[in-house]
Amino acid sequence: MSALLIGSFILFHLINHLYILGGVQQHIEFMDTFRLVYRNVIAESILLLCVMFQLCSGLYFVWQRRGQRSGVLEKAQAISGLYLAYFFINHVGAVLYGRFGAELDTNIYYGIAGFYSEPFQFYFIPYYFFAVVALFVHLASAFNWLSRNLIQQPLRTKLAYVIILIGVFISTTLILGFCGVFNEISIPQEYSATYE
């Protein structure tokens, strides 16, 4: 249930990010609408509890099954899960700091200001790229396991790789959008200042 809840949030979060293709204003307008659903104490507390549960249970399962995984997708599930744990700890921590520490609106400007600040883009571009790819690798691995009694192995493997390729495409598109390839992006000074 926690995975489904987080997955639903991430789906809308990715859709929100894809709005960057139409420009920053469209991205922020979608975000403001989306925040009406989750930006309250109850929803955010439930989401944070689910994230903590996924982190703890995921790390536990990675540790419990160390050395027992066979096949590319089983190993990819563990590696992608570890990267997602790293990403969630950093991302949630950064958002909480931005809101309550720096007292900034943690909108798209806050999220991508590092893309426009030397030398931080060398960290943030791969950091976000691999987060989305890791998510789709994790989904592909989960699909492969959950469908093991329904679909023959060769087709399952092909479909899992299709899911991963979709993730690479979406991630590449998002990074290009965040870098201002489709629309010019100008980061306001209050967000740039966090990297000075």
C-alpha positions in Angstrom: 0.0 0.0 0.0 2.8 2.4 0.8 4.5 1.7 -2.6 1.2 2.3 -4.4 0.6 5.6 -2.5 4.2 6.8 -3.2 3.9 5.5 -6.8 0.7 7.6 -7.3 2.4 10.7 -5.9 5.5 10.1 -8.1 3.3 9.6 -11.2 1.7 13.1 -10.7 5.1 14.5 -9.8 6.6 13.3 -13.1 3.6 14.6 -15.0 4.1 17.9 -13.3 7.8 17.9 -14.3 6.9 17.1 -17.9 5.0 20.4 -18.0 8.4 22.0 -18.1 8.2 21.3 -21.9 5.5 24.0 -22.1 7.5 26.4 -19.9 8.0 27.3 -16.3 4.7 29.0 -15.9 2.8 25.8 -17.0 4.9 23.8 -14.7 4.1 26.0 -11.7 0.4 26.2 -12.6 0.1 22.4 -12.6 2.1 22.2 -9.3 -0.2 24.7 -7.6 -3.2 22.6 -8.5 -1.4 19.4 -7.4 -0.5 21.0 -4.1 -4.2 21.4 -3.3 -4.3 17.6 -2.9 -1.1 16.9 -1.0 0.2 20.1 0.6 -1.5 19.6 4.0 -0.3 18.2 7.3 -2.3 14.9 6.9 -1.3 14.0 3.4 2.3 15.0 3.8 2.6 13.1 7.1 1.2 10.0 5.4 3.6 10.4 2.5 6.6 10.9 4.7 5.7 7.8 6.8 5.3 5.8 3.6 8.7 7.0 2.3 10.3 6.0 5.7 8.7 2.6 5.6 9.8 2.0 2.0 13.4 3.1 2.8 13.6 0.9 5.9 12.0 -2.2 4.4 13.9 -1.7 1.1 17.3 -1.5 2.8 16.3 -4.5 5.0 15.5 -6.6 2.0 18.6 -5.6 0.1 20.7 -6.6 3.2 18.7 -9.9 3.7 19.1 -11.1 0.1 22.7 -10.0 -0.4 24.6 -12.5 -2.5 21.4 -14.4 -3.4 20.3 -12.4 -6.4 20.7 -13.9 -9.9 20.0 -12.3 -13.2 20.3 -8.8 -14.4 16.9 -7.6 -13.3 17.2 -9.0 -9.8 20.5 -7.2 -9.3 19.2 -4.1 -11.0 16.3 -4.0 -8.6 18.7 -3.9 -5.6 21.0 -1.3 -7.2 18.1 0.9 -8.3 16.5 0.6 -4.9 19.7 1.7 -3.2 19.9 4.7 -5.5 16.3 5.6 -4.9 16.9 5.4 -1.1 19.8 7.8 -1.5 17.7 10.1 -3.7 14.7 10.2 -1.4 16.8 10.9 1.7 18.5 13.8 -0.1 15.4 15.1 -2.0 13.0 15.0 0.9 15.7 16.6 3.2 16.4 19.3 0.6 12.7 20.1 0.2 12.1 20.3 4.0 15.2 22.5 4.4 14.0 24.8 1.5 10.6 25.2 3.0 11.4 25.6 6.7 15.1 26.5 6.7 15.6 28.8 3.7 11.8 29.8 3.7 11.6 29.4 -0.1 8.8 28.2 -2.3 10.2 24.7 -3.2 9.0 25.0 -6.8 10.8 24.2 -10.0 13.2 27.1 -9.5 14.3 25.6 -6.2 14.7 22.1 -7.8 16.8 23.1 -10.8 18.8 26.1 -9.5 21.8 23.8 -9.2 21.6 23.1 -13.0 22.5 26.8 -13.6 25.3 27.2 -11.0 28.9 26.2 -11.6 30.1 23.6 -10.7 26.9 22.2 -9.2 25.4 21.1 -12.5 27.9 18.3 -12.7 26.2 16.8 -9.6 22.6 17.7 -10.2 22.2 16.8 -13.8 23.3 13.1 -13.3 21.6 13.1 -9.9 18.2 13.8 -11.3 18.8 11.8 -14.5 19.6 8.6 -12.6 16.8 9.1 -10.2 14.2 8.8 -12.9 16.0 6.0 -14.6 16.4 4.1 -11.3 12.6 4.5 -10.7 11.8 2.9 -14.0 14.5 0.1 -13.5 12.8 -0.6 -10.1 9.4 -0.7 -11.7 10.6 -3.0 -14.5 12.1 -5.3 -11.9 8.9 -5.3 -9.9 6.9 -6.0 -13.1 9.2 -8.9 -14.0 8.7 -10.4 -10.5 5.0 -9.8 -10.2 4.1 -11.1 -13.6 6.2 -14.3 -13.3 3.2 -16.6 -13.1 1.3 -14.8 -15.9 3.8 -14.2 -18.7 6.6 -16.3 -20.1 10.1 -15.3 -19.2 11.3 -14.1 -22.6 8.4 -11.8 -23.0 8.6 -10.6 -19.4 12.2 -9.7 -19.9 11.5 -7.8 -23.2 8.7 -5.9 -21.5 10.9 -5.0 -18.5 13.6 -3.6 -20.9 10.9 -1.6 -22.7 9.9 0.0 -19.3 13.5 0.9 -18.7 13.9 2.4 -22.2 10.8 4.5 -21.5 12.4 5.7 -18.3 15.6 6.7 -20.1 13.6 8.6 -22.7 11.5 10.4 -20.1 14.5 11.2 -18.0 16.5 12.6 -21.0 13.5 14.7 -22.0 13.1 16.1 -18.4 16.8 16.9 -18.1 16.7 18.7 -21.5 13.7 20.6 -20.3 15.3 21.5 -17.0 18.4 22.8 -18.9 16.2 25.2 -20.9 16.5 23.4 -24.2 12.8 23.7 -25.1 12.1 27.0 -23.3 14.4 29.7 -21.8 14.7 29.4 -18.0 15.9 32.3 -15.9 16.5 31.4 -12.2 15.5 34.1 -9.7 18.2 35.5 -7.5 16.8 34.1 -4.3 17.2 30.6 -5.6 20.6 31.1 -7.2 21.8 32.6 -3.9 21.6 29.2 -2.3 24.6 28.1 -4.4 26.8 31.2 -3.8 
